[in-house]
Amino acid sequence: MKKFTLVAVIAVAASVAACSPKAKNDTAEAANSMAADVNATAAAATSTVDTATNNAMASAASSLDNAQATAQNAADKAGSAADKMRGAAGNAMIDAGHSMKK
């Protein structure tokens, strides 16, 4: 975009080289205005891309945090279930032992 602007400015400057000083000044002001517009557009595009990148990274981090919490909860529940099963198996063995004594 900047190359295009530079080429346009050079072309305009060359075409008005023989013009009056006022025409040259007006052309220079127009070229400066075009360059400023290009720079403002590029800055806005960069800002938009930066914001989108930051939002995507934050969303990815949040998703990873949620996945980790879900996995931890599942592991906790599995551990609790294993503890209950171990207790139930122990109680069953004790009951079986009492039954055999009778």
Secondary structure, DSSP 8 states (H G I E B T S, - for coil): -HHHHHHHHHHHHHHTTTS-HHHHHHHHHHHHHHHHHHHHHHHHHHHHHHHHHHHHHHHHHHHHHHHHHHHHHHHHHHHHHHHHHHHHHHHHHHHHHHHHH-
